[in-house]
């Protein structure tokens, strides 16, 4: 039989049929195009009666994860068998709050609740066929809901069960090493006496004494409690974490019967390969493997920057991560998810938001401009002219908004949104512009104007691909740019209007975006890059530099950059299994050790035509 369920929940659901886990979702989205999932369920159904059980979570926090904190909690579903709707969510559904979960505070940036899981709760096993729901209430229909449903175009998550690579016991503490960082849930079976409490700790690294560093650098203290019932119990966390190590602190009466890591990730089928000329270099192979593992196990329903501190669908660095995912897999669904949802945020502001599909409001000036380039990169990888065409007017509307709101005499000024430039601040090379978050940056400075000119250039390239007139003449913008920032005596660029300070940061965007006015300027910037090394920069300057190396055929410089001792090789020296934020553990005050952005090294290691991609 043809059998499907169409299902969604605000904020999130886990679906079970006849006691078996089926799926979870939906991908975060805005209420006016709220995602629902279409799932084949034929293999889960049996003849006769079937049990459909759904566990929903309404988190209720204002954060970067979901569009929550809006009092919109609810579930909606239809089951269709052989083209007939046989079940729809209505007032006959039985509901109850799950008392097995209580919060132990939050972690990250109010990102998730830490969970005290109580196996004594009467709702434990609610998904099983023989569960007694006699004391449950009936659901109430919401008659004034403002969701407009939209089929989720990205795919559902996949799950893997990973066994510990190492187990050791120290008194009443049992230690588990799963061999690498992953994202998901610790799954444990245990038997003890009723009211026994197991303390559960997770970590991405160990302290020098070999104990778990469960108070993560990324402002997450992964320490929770599990209360046993006296039966054989199973730990069933609702929310996920990013970790490698786990520790159970157990009473003497407890027997641990099984431990595994239930790993979740977006479908990942590696299609790209390491360039042949890099195949004989062990260090480049290790960097490639690091990036592949990070991409495979880091990408979730959306492209997040990190899976612990923020879990946020960040636009700027997300563009580079999504591009990498598409290059590696030939799957453009994550790129489309990012582009589509970013443009959808125009209902908030015409210059788009920093973090999509959530209730947290932030604007970073460069991020939408990076996405303009991603629109073109997507076309060059996929040749999807129809998608390019439908996005062109959105690109134009975005650039028109920047022009209308911020362009004065050919330069962007008076920006009422944060300019990151480079992050964290200790990688900014004393960049001389007042770019403090929360303050209007009145002066024109070089990085945001380089991004702006580059995005206008990209818009013109897109117009040419579509066979239409250019968006606008770029030459007047470049003329003002050179008049304002270029030091003709030094053949380098100053950071900002009215400043004499020259930094590698400011000049890296000039080089990366092809704005050098002459060969002498280009050579001087290359000398800066060679002298400082890319490890003196971070996310946002390094990608344009590598992009220009690829476009200009600077193969030796490319290889030196990828093998820089302070960059990806530093991560490996510091025992990385996933790419770090800011190159190393101690380069930032809240470093994530599972941060997706720097996996973009794989773009420059892969056997793809980078000149064509970035031309």
TARATA-V201702 format. One record per helix or strand of 2 or more residues. SS is the DSSP state (hx for helix, st for strand). FROM is the first residue (numbers start at 0). LEN is the number of residues. If there is no record, write none. Layout:
# TARATA-V201702
ss->{SS SS}
from->{FROM FROM}
len->{LEN LEN}
This chain:
# TARATA-V201702
ss->{st st st hx st hx st st st st st st st st st st st st st st st st hx hx hx hx hx hx st st hx hx hx st st hx hx hx hx hx hx hx hx}
from->{2 11 19 30 33 41 51 73 83 93 100 111 136 148 156 165 172 196 222 231 240 254 275 281 315 332 364 384 406 410 424 445 474 485 491 503 518 533 538 554 567 596 609}
len->{8 6 6 3 7 3 6 8 5 2 7 7 2 3 7 5 19 7 5 3 9 12 3 17 14 15 18 22 2 2 3 21 11 2 3 9 14 3 14 8 6 9 5}
